[in-house]
Amino acid sequence: MCPLGHANKTMAKRDTYKYHFKIGNEIKHGGITNDLERREVEHQQKWPSGHIKQVGRKTTEEAARKWEEEKGFTG
């Protein structure tokens, strides 16, 4: 038990970002990453004038993958 009397549970880490890669207001791509800056640079190889916009807060990888699939960003 933790000091507050709750049972100890292993919590999944919230270390994954959901994002849209945009040029102006147009979404060119969406996905998930654990490093927004690195991912933005990678996308800018294809779309130099684009930028990443974080969607929501950091979440678990499992939840982020579900969002990615629901939005149709997976292959």
C-alpha positions as CSV (number, residue, x, y, z in Angstrom):
1,M,0.0,0.0,0.0
2,C,1.1,3.5,-0.7
3,P,1.0,6.1,2.2
4,L,-2.5,7.2,1.1
5,G,-3.8,3.6,1.5
6,H,-4.1,2.9,-2.2
7,A,-2.9,-0.4,-3.6
8,N,0.3,-0.1,-5.5
9,K,-0.2,-0.5,-9.2
10,T,2.3,-0.1,-11.9
11,M,1.3,2.8,-14.0
12,A,2.1,3.0,-17.7
13,K,4.4,5.9,-18.5
14,R,2.9,8.9,-20.2
15,D,5.8,9.5,-22.5
16,T,4.3,9.6,-25.9
17,Y,3.1,12.7,-27.8
18,K,0.3,12.8,-30.4
19,Y,0.9,15.3,-33.2
20,H,-0.2,16.8,-36.5
21,F,2.4,18.0,-39.0
22,K,0.9,21.0,-40.7
23,I,1.7,23.4,-43.5
24,G,-0.3,26.5,-42.7
25,N,-3.6,25.1,-41.5
26,E,-3.5,21.9,-43.6
27,I,-2.6,18.7,-41.8
28,K,-0.1,16.8,-44.0
29,H,0.5,14.0,-41.5
30,G,-0.3,12.8,-38.0
31,G,1.3,10.4,-35.7
32,I,3.0,9.7,-32.4
33,T,6.5,10.2,-31.1
34,N,8.5,10.5,-27.9
35,D,10.5,13.4,-29.3
36,L,8.6,16.2,-31.0
37,E,11.6,18.2,-32.0
38,R,13.4,15.3,-33.6
39,R,10.2,14.2,-35.4
40,E,9.6,17.8,-36.7
41,V,13.1,17.9,-38.2
42,E,12.5,14.5,-39.9
43,H,9.2,15.6,-41.5
44,Q,10.8,18.9,-42.6
45,Q,13.0,16.8,-44.9
46,K,9.8,16.2,-47.0
47,W,7.9,19.4,-46.1
48,P,10.4,22.1,-45.3
49,S,7.8,24.8,-44.5
50,G,5.8,22.6,-42.1
51,H,5.6,22.4,-38.3
52,I,4.4,20.1,-35.6
53,K,1.4,20.9,-33.5
54,Q,1.0,18.8,-30.4
55,V,-2.4,17.2,-29.9
56,G,-3.5,17.0,-26.3
57,R,-1.1,16.0,-23.5
58,K,1.5,13.3,-23.3
59,T,-0.1,9.9,-23.0
60,T,0.8,6.3,-22.8
61,E,2.1,4.6,-25.9
62,E,-0.8,2.2,-25.9
63,A,-3.4,5.1,-25.9
64,A,-1.4,7.0,-28.5
65,R,-1.3,4.0,-30.9
66,K,-5.0,3.6,-30.5
67,W,-5.5,7.3,-31.4
68,E,-3.2,7.0,-34.3
69,E,-5.1,4.0,-35.7
70,E,-8.5,5.6,-35.1
71,K,-7.4,8.7,-37.0
72,G,-6.1,6.7,-39.9
73,F,-2.5,7.7,-39.6
74,T,-1.1,4.2,-39.6
75,G,0.0,2.5,-42.8
